[in-house]
Each structure stands twice: as C-alpha cells, then as structure tokens.
Amino acid sequence: ENMEGGKKCGQLISPGRAKVWTEKSPKHHHYDWQKQQQQQQRNRKVPVVYYLCRNRLMEHPHFMEVPLSSPDGLLLRDVTERLNALRGRGIATKYSWSCKRSYNSSYVWHDLGEDDLILPVHDNEYVLKGSELIGEPEPISYS
C-alpha cells in the first residue's frame, strides 16, 4: 500500500489499459505515405474522350477511363494500351494520335508520339483524336 492507504499503482488496471503506446518513427510514416501514394497512383484512372477519323470523317466521340502508368500523368502509351484492351489488339496502331490543346483563344490538335505526355484541355479533361493511317506513300522516282 502507498502512503494514502490505497492499492499499489497498477493493481486495478486492466491488461488492455496497461499497454504502452509507441510512435512510429517519422521515417516510417514517410515510407507509409509513399507506399499509399504509389498505390493510389497505380489505381488512378483519368477520363478520356476520343474521336476516330476514318475516310477523313470524324466519328462520334467515345469515352473510356484510362489507368495511369506514370506519376507524371497520362501518356499516349496508356491510352493505346487501354484502347487495344477494349477494342482489339492492334487497333491503336492503325491511327496517328493527337490531343486537343488550347492555343491563344482557340484550340489546336497536338500530334503525339507513343511516349508523349498528354496535356489536359481543362483541369482533368483529356480529348484525343485518332486519324486513320493511309497506306505507305509511293516512293518518288527521279528518272
């Protein structure tokens, strides 16, 4: 017993309450945060509206959600892989791709390569156009 005549400290405490709380180190918190960010990035999808141009006519718009492979944003490769998965392997290679971009007070189509980063038109709005590739041009003969 202590001087006040009560029980010794700890005798009335339940086992669950006797646990000691320990903080994880700040380094561990940063690692958890990075892991969570990477997981969110892997699961992150962006909405993409795309048009296909065939025989020089633009078809009605299509919509799909595209998972991001890069922390930098949407790459053309992400779009073509998703398109191939949805519409058949190789479909994306039948088109040259461009994205809609604001320019001065209007819009332009910005031609894209497979590893290019696609810039949104507004906030998180991506608009692309696939122009049907025509057969290889005839070589020019200088005779």
N, CA, C and O of each residue as an XYZ file, in Angstrom:
572
protein
N       0.834     -1.191      0.000
C       0.000      0.000      0.000
C       0.871      1.245      0.000
O       1.984      1.238      0.525
N       0.340      2.339     -0.609
C       1.093      3.590     -0.590
C       0.713      4.410      0.632
O      -0.054      3.949      1.477
N       1.252      5.643      0.732
C       1.049      6.449      1.931
C      -0.407      6.859      2.134
O      -0.837      7.032      3.274
N      -1.168      7.018      1.068
C      -2.554      7.439      1.221
C      -3.447      6.263      1.631
O      -4.633      6.460      1.893
N      -2.919      5.089      1.690
C      -3.688      3.941      2.119
C      -4.385      3.224      0.975
O      -5.188      2.322      1.219
N      -4.102      3.597     -0.256
C      -4.736      2.950     -1.403
C      -3.940      1.752     -1.862
O      -2.930      1.393     -1.256
N      -4.397      1.140     -2.928
C      -3.707     -0.017     -3.508
C      -2.456      0.451     -4.232
O      -2.324      1.626     -4.572
N      -1.550     -0.473     -4.461
C      -0.342     -0.152     -5.214
C      -0.720      0.189     -6.644
O      -1.684     -0.344     -7.193
N       0.041      1.068     -7.225
C      -0.201      1.514     -8.594
C      -0.159      0.326     -9.540
O       0.783     -0.466     -9.496
N      -1.162      0.191    -10.392
C      -1.166     -0.864    -11.396
C      -1.993     -2.064    -10.988
O      -2.274     -2.904    -11.843
N      -2.394     -2.197     -9.758
C      -3.148     -3.368     -9.342
C      -4.575     -3.356     -9.865
O      -5.161     -4.422    -10.050
N      -5.150     -2.191    -10.108
C      -6.532     -2.108    -10.566
C      -6.639     -1.850    -12.066
O      -7.743     -1.692    -12.588
N      -5.535     -1.807    -12.745
C      -5.540     -1.502    -14.176
C      -5.753     -2.783    -14.961
O      -5.098     -3.795    -14.710
N      -6.675     -2.732    -15.913
C      -6.921     -3.915    -16.742
C      -5.743     -4.133    -17.687
O      -5.034     -3.183    -18.016
N      -5.523     -5.385    -18.131
C      -4.375     -5.680    -19.002
C      -4.373     -4.851    -20.285
O      -3.298     -4.461    -20.742
N      -5.538     -4.563    -20.887
C      -5.608     -3.790    -22.121
C      -5.171     -2.356    -21.939
O      -4.639     -1.742    -22.863
N      -5.395     -1.812    -20.740
C      -5.039     -0.420    -20.478
C      -3.561     -0.271    -20.120
O      -3.020      0.834    -20.148
N      -2.928     -1.354    -19.794
C      -1.532     -1.289    -19.376
C      -0.574     -1.226    -20.566
O       0.631     -1.057    -20.379
N      -1.097     -1.360    -21.787
C      -0.229     -1.328    -22.969
C       0.384      0.055    -23.132
O      -0.262      1.074    -22.891
N       1.603      0.064    -23.531
C       2.314      1.323    -23.736
C       2.224      1.707    -25.204
O       2.495      0.882    -26.077
N       1.844      2.958    -25.489
C       1.741      3.457    -26.861
C       3.120      3.875    -27.338
O       3.815      4.634    -26.663
N       3.514      3.381    -28.501
C       4.798      3.793    -29.075
C       4.535      4.386    -30.449
O       3.803      3.811    -31.255
N       5.128      5.525    -30.707
C       5.008      6.194    -32.009
C       5.978      5.571    -32.992
O       7.110      5.241    -32.638
N       5.524      5.411    -34.244
C       6.455      5.002    -35.294
C       7.361      6.185    -35.597
O       6.967      7.339    -35.424
N       8.553      5.900    -36.043
C       9.474      6.985    -36.355
C       8.945      7.783    -37.549
O       8.219      7.236    -38.379
N       9.300      9.072    -37.647
C       8.850      9.877    -38.794
C       9.273      9.260    -40.126
O       8.562      9.385    -41.123
N      10.428      8.595    -40.146
C      10.896      7.946    -41.366
C       9.895      6.875    -41.797
O       9.613      6.728    -42.986
N       9.358      6.128    -40.829
C       8.382      5.072    -41.112
C       7.088      5.684    -41.660
O       6.493      5.142    -42.592
N       6.648      6.821    -41.081
C       5.442      7.496    -41.572
C       5.617      7.920    -43.027
O       4.697      7.777    -43.831
N       6.804      8.445    -43.368
C       7.068      8.874    -44.740
C       7.005      7.681    -45.689
O       6.475      7.786    -46.795
N       7.551      6.543    -45.249
C       7.521      5.332    -46.072
C       6.080      4.884    -46.292
O       5.703      4.548    -47.414
N       5.261      4.876    -45.224
C       3.843      4.505    -45.346
C       3.133      5.445    -46.311
O       2.336      5.007    -47.141
N       3.426      6.749    -46.197
C       2.783      7.748    -47.053
C       3.178      7.509    -48.507
O       2.332      7.570    -49.399
N       4.480      7.233    -48.751
C       4.947      6.972    -50.115
C       4.259      5.732    -50.686
O       3.827      5.732    -51.839
N       4.158      4.673    -49.875
C       3.522      3.440    -50.316
C       2.057      3.695    -50.672
O       1.556      3.192    -51.679
N       1.376      4.481    -49.835
C      -0.031      4.812    -50.073
C      -0.176      5.636    -51.355
O      -1.086      5.396    -52.148
N       0.721      6.606    -51.557
C       0.689      7.428    -52.765
C       0.903      6.567    -54.008
O       0.206      6.731    -55.010
N       1.877      5.641    -53.942
C       2.164      4.772    -55.076
C       0.965      3.886    -55.389
O       0.643      3.658    -56.555
N       0.302      3.386    -54.341
C      -0.871      2.530    -54.533
C      -1.998      3.336    -55.182
O      -2.657      2.861    -56.107
N      -2.213      4.566    -54.686
C      -3.253      5.421    -55.274
C      -2.920      5.737    -56.723
O      -3.807      5.764    -57.576
N      -1.639      5.978    -57.005
C      -1.212      6.291    -58.365
C      -1.493      5.116    -59.293
O      -1.968      5.304    -60.413
N      -1.194      3.885    -58.819
C      -1.435      2.695    -59.634
C      -2.917      2.510    -59.924
O      -3.287      2.030    -60.995
N      -3.764      2.886    -58.976
C      -5.197      2.695    -59.136
C      -5.876      3.895    -59.777
O      -7.076      3.854    -60.047
N      -5.129      4.957    -60.022
C      -5.713      6.194    -60.533
C      -6.056      6.068    -62.010
O      -5.249      5.603    -62.815
N      -7.270      6.492    -62.351
C      -7.716      6.480    -63.740
C      -8.178      7.880    -64.101
O      -8.670      8.624    -63.252
N      -8.015      8.228    -65.368
C      -8.487      9.528    -65.833
C      -9.482      9.315    -66.974
O      -9.354      8.366    -67.748
N     -10.478     10.209    -67.073
C     -11.447     10.106    -68.164
C     -10.854     10.630    -69.472
O     -10.231     11.692    -69.505
N     -11.058      9.870    -70.543
C     -10.549     10.261    -71.856
C     -11.688     10.185    -72.864
O     -12.374      9.168    -72.970
N     -11.880     11.273    -73.601
C     -12.815     11.293    -74.727
C     -11.957     11.225    -75.979
O     -10.986     11.970    -76.115
N     -12.317     10.327    -76.897
C     -11.529     10.246    -78.122
C     -12.431     10.134    -79.343
O     -13.531      9.582    -79.294
N     -11.922     10.677    -80.428
C     -12.595     10.634    -81.728
C     -11.735      9.803    -82.662
O     -10.507      9.847    -82.587
N     -12.374      9.047    -83.540
C     -11.642      8.346    -84.596
C     -12.026      8.976    -85.922
O     -13.206      9.188    -86.203
N     -11.019      9.273    -86.735
C     -11.240      9.826    -88.071
C     -10.980      8.723    -89.086
O      -9.864      8.216    -89.199
N     -12.023      8.359    -89.823
C     -11.875      7.352    -90.880
C     -12.410      7.944    -92.167
O     -13.442      8.616    -92.178
N     -11.698      7.686    -93.249
C     -12.073      8.251    -94.553
C     -12.300      9.759    -94.466
O     -13.214     10.309    -95.081
N     -11.446     10.403    -93.687
C     -11.461     11.864    -93.493
C     -12.714     12.376    -92.802
O     -12.968     13.580    -92.815
N     -13.502     11.496    -92.199
C     -14.692     11.903    -91.452
C     -14.500     11.577    -89.974
O     -14.072     10.478    -89.623
N     -14.818     12.541    -89.114
C     -14.684     12.313    -87.689
C     -15.956     11.656    -87.157
O     -17.058     12.177    -87.328
N     -15.783     10.502    -86.509
C     -16.912      9.777    -85.933
C     -17.364     10.449    -84.636
O     -16.721     11.378    -84.148
N     -18.482      9.965    -84.088
C     -18.962     10.488    -82.805
C     -17.933     10.169    -81.721
O     -17.134      9.248    -81.885
N     -17.941     10.916    -80.619
C     -16.937     10.710    -79.570
C     -17.158      9.408    -78.799
O     -18.282      8.925    -78.663
N     -16.063      8.862    -78.305
C     -16.076      7.683    -77.447
C     -15.503      8.097    -76.098
O     -14.758      9.072    -76.000
N     -15.858      7.347    -75.061
C     -15.372      7.642    -73.710
C     -14.768      6.382    -73.109
O     -15.293      5.284    -73.296
N     -13.660      6.543    -72.384
C     -13.083      5.438    -71.621
C     -12.298      6.010    -70.444
O     -11.892      7.172    -70.459
N     -12.093      5.188    -69.436
C     -11.236      5.570    -68.319
C      -9.913      4.848    -68.509
O      -9.880      3.651    -68.795
N      -8.831      5.582    -68.350
C      -7.502      5.039    -68.624
C      -6.654      5.066    -67.356
O      -6.466      6.125    -66.756
N      -6.138      3.894    -66.941
C      -5.230      3.861    -65.784
C      -3.898      4.527    -66.128
O      -3.390      4.384    -67.240
N      -3.348      5.246    -65.172
C      -2.067      5.921    -65.377
C      -0.911      4.996    -65.021
O      -0.952      4.306    -64.002
N       0.110      4.984    -65.853
C       1.306      4.174    -65.572
C       2.437      5.040    -65.034
O       3.404      4.526    -64.472
N       2.317      6.347    -65.206
C       3.391      7.261    -64.824
C       2.911      8.249    -63.761
O       1.770      8.707    -63.818
N       3.765      8.582    -62.794
C       3.393      9.612    -61.817
C       3.308     10.998    -62.456
O       2.744     11.922    -61.870
N       3.872     11.142    -63.664
C       3.849     12.437    -64.351
C       2.489     12.754    -64.958
O       2.172     13.921    -65.188
N       1.682     11.729    -65.219
C       0.373     11.955    -65.827
C       0.080     10.942    -66.910
O       0.656      9.854    -66.937
N      -0.826     11.311    -67.806
C      -1.295     10.415    -68.863
C      -0.319     10.385    -70.036
O       0.056     11.429    -70.570
N       0.083      9.192    -70.428
C       0.958      9.010    -71.585
C       0.141      8.410    -72.728
O      -0.841      7.709    -72.485
N       0.537      8.677    -73.958
C      -0.163      8.094    -75.097
C      -0.138      6.575    -74.994
O      -1.112      5.915    -75.356
N       0.959      6.018    -74.508
C       1.080      4.571    -74.336
C      -0.061      4.019    -73.463
O      -0.591      2.944    -73.745
N      -0.440      4.760    -72.400
C      -1.552      4.338    -71.533
C      -2.853      4.245    -72.334
O      -3.625      3.298    -72.188
N      -3.073      5.251    -73.181
C      -4.297      5.312    -73.983
C      -4.343      4.172    -74.994
O      -5.363      3.498    -75.132
N      -3.231      3.958    -75.701
C      -3.230      2.928    -76.745
C      -3.361      1.527    -76.143
O      -4.007      0.659    -76.730
N      -2.752      1.305    -74.977
C      -2.894      0.006    -74.319
C      -4.332     -0.244    -73.895
O      -4.851     -1.348    -74.059
N      -4.974      0.781    -73.352
C      -6.381      0.648    -72.921
C      -7.287      0.445    -74.135
O      -8.204     -0.376    -74.100
N      -7.028      1.189    -75.197
C      -7.824      1.068    -76.419
C      -7.685     -0.336    -77.019
O      -8.673     -0.935    -77.443
N      -6.467     -0.849    -77.049
C      -6.240     -2.216    -77.546
C      -6.969     -3.245    -76.689
O      -7.501     -4.226    -77.208
N      -6.994     -3.022    -75.375
C      -7.678     -3.948    -74.471
C      -9.192     -3.913    -74.703
O      -9.859     -4.944    -74.616
N      -9.725     -2.737    -74.996
C     -11.176     -2.590    -75.161
C     -11.676     -2.929    -76.562
O     -12.749     -3.516    -76.709
N     -10.907     -2.565    -77.597
C     -11.407     -2.668    -78.976
C     -10.650     -3.655    -79.849
O     -10.947     -3.797    -81.035
N      -9.675     -4.334    -79.264
C      -8.941     -5.345    -80.028
C      -7.484     -4.980    -80.211
O      -7.148     -3.841    -80.538
N      -6.638     -5.944    -79.998
C      -5.194     -5.746    -80.095
C      -4.814     -5.165    -81.456
O      -5.266     -5.643    -82.497
N      -3.997     -4.150    -81.434
C      -3.506     -3.560    -82.673
C      -4.364     -2.438    -83.237
O      -3.960     -1.776    -84.193
N      -5.542     -2.214    -82.661
C      -6.430     -1.166    -83.208
C      -5.751      0.207    -83.126
O      -5.865      1.008    -84.054
N      -5.052      0.480    -82.031
C      -4.453      1.800    -81.828
C      -3.355      2.109    -82.837
O      -3.111      3.275    -83.149
N      -2.687      1.068    -83.354
C      -1.585      1.307    -84.292
C      -2.087      1.661    -85.685
O      -1.290      2.019    -86.552
N      -3.382      1.568    -85.913
C      -3.954      1.931    -87.211
C      -4.215      3.437    -87.313
O      -4.718      3.919    -88.328
N      -3.867      4.176    -86.248
C      -4.145      5.614    -86.195
C      -2.921      6.392    -85.748
O      -2.074      5.891    -85.007
N      -2.851      7.642    -86.223
C      -1.891      8.585    -85.642
C      -2.695      9.377    -84.616
O      -3.872      9.663    -84.837
N      -2.076      9.729    -83.510
C      -2.811     10.308    -82.393
C      -2.412     11.748    -82.116
O      -1.247     12.127    -82.236
N      -3.399     12.529    -81.747
C      -3.175     13.922    -81.351
C      -4.125     14.249    -80.206
O      -5.176     13.628    -80.054
N      -3.734     15.236    -79.404
C      -4.600     15.668    -78.305
C      -5.007     17.121    -78.522
O      -4.279     17.907    -79.128
N      -6.168     17.450    -78.019
C      -6.705     18.805    -78.150
C      -6.033     19.683    -77.096
O      -5.970     19.321    -75.921
N      -5.534     20.838    -77.528
C      -4.872     21.784    -76.624
C      -5.372     23.181    -76.888
O      -5.687     23.548    -78.020
N      -5.440     23.951    -75.825
C      -5.821     25.350    -76.027
C      -4.607     26.095    -76.572
O      -3.470     25.844    -76.173
N      -4.877     27.010    -77.488
C      -3.812     27.786    -78.109
C      -4.371     29.167    -78.384
O      -5.350     29.316    -79.115
N      -3.742     30.185    -77.790
C      -4.278     31.547    -77.829
C      -5.716     31.500    -77.332
O      -5.942     31.094    -76.192
N      -6.683     31.892    -78.125
C      -8.077     31.858    -77.659
C      -8.855     30.735    -78.337
O     -10.086     30.725    -78.315
N      -8.140     29.795    -78.936
C      -8.788     28.711    -79.668
C      -8.195     27.368    -79.244
O      -7.612     27.245    -78.167
N      -8.355     26.358    -80.112
C      -7.812     25.019    -79.855
C      -7.056     24.522    -81.075
O      -7.336     24.907    -82.210
N      -6.082     23.648    -80.803
C      -5.335     23.006    -81.887
C      -5.193     21.519    -81.542
O      -5.362     21.121    -80.389
N      -4.881     20.709    -82.556
C      -4.568     19.306    -82.334
C      -3.057     19.172    -82.259
O      -2.348     19.555    -83.189
N      -2.565     18.631    -81.156
C      -1.132     18.480    -80.895
C      -0.758     17.022    -81.183
O      -1.205     16.118    -80.478
N       0.065     16.791    -82.222
C       0.464     15.434    -82.605
C       1.283     14.783    -81.486
O       2.081     15.437    -80.815
N       1.063     13.485    -81.307
C       1.686     12.762    -80.197
C       2.489     11.553    -80.657
O       2.162     10.915    -81.658
N       3.540     11.253    -79.911
C       4.300     10.014    -80.076
C       3.971      9.094    -78.911
O       3.405      9.542    -77.914
N       4.313      7.825    -79.017
C       3.936      6.790    -78.041
C       4.298      7.155    -76.593
O       3.525      6.864    -75.680
N       5.451      7.783    -76.371
C       5.884      8.089    -75.007
C       5.583      9.520    -74.578
O       6.058      9.965    -73.534
N       4.799     10.243    -75.372
C       4.492     11.634    -75.049
C       3.487     11.744    -73.912
O       2.570     10.933    -73.780
N       3.689     12.778    -73.093
C       2.767     13.119    -72.032
C       1.612     13.898    -72.658
O       1.832     14.834    -73.427
N       0.387     13.509    -72.326
C      -0.795     14.179    -72.878
C      -1.234     15.251    -71.898
O      -1.436     14.976    -70.715
N      -1.379     16.463    -72.386
C      -1.813     17.563    -71.535
C      -3.337     17.678    -71.587
O      -3.932     17.560    -72.658
N      -3.970     17.908    -70.432
C      -5.427     18.054    -70.437
C      -5.847     19.374    -71.080
O      -5.098     20.350    -71.057
N      -7.052     19.395    -71.653
C      -7.595     20.620    -72.232
C      -7.941     21.576    -71.096
O      -7.545     22.741    -71.116
N      -8.677     21.084    -70.111
C      -9.003     21.811    -68.874
C      -8.796     20.831    -67.742
O      -8.886     19.621    -67.949
N      -8.524     21.323    -66.561
C      -8.377     20.508    -65.349
C      -7.953     19.077    -65.647
O      -6.772     18.818    -65.876
N      -8.903     18.146    -65.648
C      -8.584     16.731    -65.836
C      -9.316     16.190    -67.061
O      -9.697     15.019    -67.092
N      -9.511     17.037    -68.069
C     -10.269     16.657    -69.271
C      -9.306     16.386    -70.424
O      -8.588     17.276    -70.880
N      -9.308     15.138    -70.882
C      -8.418     14.729    -71.971
C      -9.248     14.431    -73.212
O     -10.194     13.645    -73.161
N      -8.888     15.062    -74.332
C      -9.582     14.846    -75.598
C      -8.542     14.480    -76.645
O      -7.589     15.224    -76.878
N      -8.740     13.307    -77.281
C      -7.794     12.821    -78.285
C      -8.489     12.540    -79.599
O      -9.700     12.325    -79.659
N      -7.684     12.548    -80.654
C      -8.193     12.205    -81.981
C      -7.241     11.200    -82.605
O      -6.025     11.393    -82.622
N      -7.819     10.124    -83.115
C      -7.042      9.136    -83.853
C      -7.363      9.276    -85.328
O      -8.506      9.080    -85.740
N      -6.361      9.614    -86.122
C      -6.557      9.763    -87.574
C      -6.067      8.503    -88.261
O      -4.920      8.089    -88.092
N      -6.960      7.899    -89.042
C      -6.641      6.642    -89.710
C      -5.400      6.800    -90.579
O      -5.294      7.733    -91.374
N      -4.470      5.875    -90.412
C      -3.258      5.898    -91.229
C      -3.590      5.345    -92.613
O      -4.223      4.297    -92.743
N      -3.161      6.050    -93.617
C      -3.358      5.620    -95.001
C      -2.116      4.823    -95.397
O      -1.053      5.004    -94.803
N      -2.235      3.962    -96.371
C      -1.091      3.148    -96.826
C       0.158      3.965    -97.049
O       0.097      5.183    -97.223
N       1.276      3.299    -97.043
C       2.566      3.965    -97.250
C       2.571      4.708    -98.585
O       2.097      4.182    -99.592
N       3.103      5.924    -98.594
C       3.159      6.668    -99.870
C       4.128      6.001   -100.840
O       5.107      5.371   -100.441
N       3.834      6.155   -102.084
C       4.703      5.583   -103.134
C       6.034      6.317   -103.127
O       6.059      7.543   -103.020
N       7.143      5.588   -103.240
C       8.441      6.268   -103.295
C       8.531      7.146   -104.544
O       8.025      6.783   -105.605
N       9.164      8.274   -104.411
C       9.323      9.194   -105.533
C      10.486      8.700   -106.395
O      11.584      8.472   -105.887
N      10.247      8.538   -107.684
C      11.355      8.131   -108.570
C      11.791      9.330   -109.385
O      10.972     10.040   -109.969
N      13.074      9.538   -109.411
C      13.639     10.659   -110.163
C      14.310     10.080   -111.407
O      15.518      9.842   -111.397
N      13.551      9.852   -112.472
C      14.170      9.280   -113.677
C      14.124     10.219   -114.839
O      14.603      9.885   -115.923
